[in-house]
Amino acid sequence: MAVTNVWIDEKKKRCIICGLCELIAPKVFTVTNKTHVNKNVNFSQYETEISEAVEGCPQYIIKMENTKNKIIRLIFLFVNPFSI
């Protein structure tokens, strides 16, 4: 499934700036004093690296969405439109 979106979710935990995501996927992530998802990246070209960064993040704050997630969410909303 193609990766359609990648983001850093710091609502519950903060990035510790370990640099692992940038080491794994330097075309996708930049780590300075804060971790950033690079703009204008075709995420589907780096699906394996993004998945590894998501799984390897010690704070579990890297999130990704793929076409499978979107399809499942749309089906759920169709079946249960009051879940919003």
TIPAZA-370204 format. One record per residue (C-alpha): x, y, z; residue in one letter. Coordinates in steps of 0.1 Angstrom, whole numbers, plus 5000, padded with zeros to 4 digits. Layout:
N
XYZa ...
//
This chain:
84
500050005000m 501350344991a 502350585019v 500250905015t 501151105046n 503951115073v 503951335104w 505451375138i 502851355166d 504151525197e 500751545216k 501751295243k 505551265240k 508351485226r 510951395201c 514351335219i 516151425187i 518051095185c 518351125147g 517450765140l 514650865115c 517051085095e 519650805095l 517150555082i 515250795058a 517351105051p 515251205021k 512151205043v 513251345077f 515551625088t 516751655124v 518051985137t 516852115171n 513551955161k 512551675138t 510851775105h 509251575078v 510651715045n 508251885021k 507651774985n 508651414991v 506951134973n 506450915003f 505650604983s 509250594970q 510450555006y 507850325020e 510250075035t 512450335051e 509450525065i 508050205080s 511450125096e 511650485110a 508050445124v 508950115141e 512350225153g 511350565168c 512050525206p 509250775214q 506750625189y 505850965176i 506350915139i 503050835122k 502250735087m 499050695067e 498750465037n 496050385012t 495050085033k 494450305064n 492350545043k 490250265028i 489650105063i 488650445077r 486250525049l 484550185053i 484250235090f 482750585085l 480350445059f 479250165083v 479150395114n 478750755103p 478050865139f 481650775150s 483051115142i 
//
